Amino acid sequence: MMAALNVNAADCDNIAVYARDVMTQRQNNTSMSSVYNNASESGKIIVKRAYKESLFRTDKYKARAINSFENKIFMECLDE
């Protein structure tokens, strides 16, 4: 997935922070179109992935989803 972003390891932290922000918006039920339309071309990849994830009702599960998504994106970036 991250290969499409054409990044190096130094960018992984910034990408993970962006992924966290996108998933936070997802868990706050922000419309995908508003997030997607404001994303860069490479950011749109992360937006599409985040919006394929489940939307949770409780703060506990929302926080888990946000952290999990951030960690997954960070790990994928590091593995490149």
C-alpha positions as a Python dict, from the first residue, in 0.01 Angstrom:
ca = {
    (1, 'M'): (0, 0, 0),
    (2, 'M'): (262, 254, 103),
    (3, 'A'): (468, 188, -210),
    (4, 'A'): (203, 385, -397),
    (5, 'L'): (292, 685, -181),
    (6, 'N'): (661, 665, -282),
    (7, 'V'): (796, 766, 61),
    (8, 'N'): (1109, 697, 264),
    (9, 'A'): (1135, 592, 629),
    (10, 'A'): (1181, 952, 745),
    (11, 'D'): (822, 1024, 636),
    (12, 'C'): (661, 738, 830),
    (13, 'D'): (585, 940, 1142),
    (14, 'N'): (409, 1214, 943),
    (15, 'I'): (211, 956, 749),
    (16, 'A'): (105, 784, 1071),
    (17, 'V'): (-10, 1115, 1223),
    (18, 'Y'): (-212, 1185, 908),
    (19, 'A'): (-361, 834, 924),
    (20, 'R'): (-460, 899, 1286),
    (21, 'D'): (-631, 1225, 1189),
    (22, 'V'): (-820, 1060, 903),
    (23, 'M'): (-935, 770, 1121),
    (24, 'T'): (-1041, 1015, 1392),
    (25, 'Q'): (-1259, 1189, 1135),
    (26, 'R'): (-1392, 849, 1027),
    (27, 'Q'): (-1480, 759, 1386),
    (28, 'N'): (-1648, 1099, 1428),
    (29, 'N'): (-1869, 1007, 1129),
    (30, 'T'): (-1735, 1289, 910),
    (31, 'S'): (-1844, 1232, 553),
    (32, 'M'): (-1588, 1056, 338),
    (33, 'S'): (-1638, 1300, 53),
    (34, 'S'): (-1534, 1599, 263),
    (35, 'V'): (-1221, 1423, 390),
    (36, 'Y'): (-1135, 1277, 48),
    (37, 'N'): (-1185, 1603, -140),
    (38, 'N'): (-947, 1784, 97),
    (39, 'A'): (-674, 1518, 77),
    (40, 'S'): (-364, 1521, -140),
    (41, 'E'): (-341, 1256, -408),
    (42, 'S'): (-131, 1032, -184),
    (43, 'G'): (-353, 1110, 116),
    (44, 'K'): (-656, 981, -72),
    (45, 'I'): (-512, 629, -46),
    (46, 'I'): (-523, 654, 334),
    (47, 'V'): (-871, 806, 330),
    (48, 'K'): (-1007, 519, 123),
    (49, 'R'): (-849, 265, 356),
    (50, 'A'): (-980, 437, 669),
    (51, 'Y'): (-1335, 452, 537),
    (52, 'K'): (-1330, 78, 467),
    (53, 'E'): (-1287, 26, 843),
    (54, 'S'): (-1584, -8, 1077),
    (55, 'L'): (-1740, 292, 1250),
    (56, 'F'): (-1773, 234, 1626),
    (57, 'R'): (-2021, 378, 1874),
    (58, 'T'): (-1831, 389, 2201),
    (59, 'D'): (-1529, 605, 2276),
    (60, 'K'): (-1336, 300, 2392),
    (61, 'Y'): (-1374, 119, 2058),
    (62, 'K'): (-1324, 438, 1857),
    (63, 'A'): (-991, 495, 2034),
    (64, 'R'): (-886, 136, 1964),
    (65, 'A'): (-974, 172, 1595),
    (66, 'I'): (-781, 499, 1569),
    (67, 'N'): (-470, 360, 1739),
    (68, 'S'): (-484, 37, 1544),
    (69, 'F'): (-511, 215, 1210),
    (70, 'E'): (-229, 454, 1293),
    (71, 'N'): (-6, 164, 1397),
    (72, 'K'): (-94, -40, 1087),
    (73, 'I'): (-6, 247, 852),
    (74, 'F'): (314, 321, 1043),
    (75, 'M'): (422, -44, 1028),
    (76, 'E'): (351, -66, 656),
    (77, 'C'): (558, 245, 597),
    (78, 'L'): (848, 106, 801),
    (79, 'D'): (831, -220, 609),
    (80, 'E'): (888, -45, 278),
}
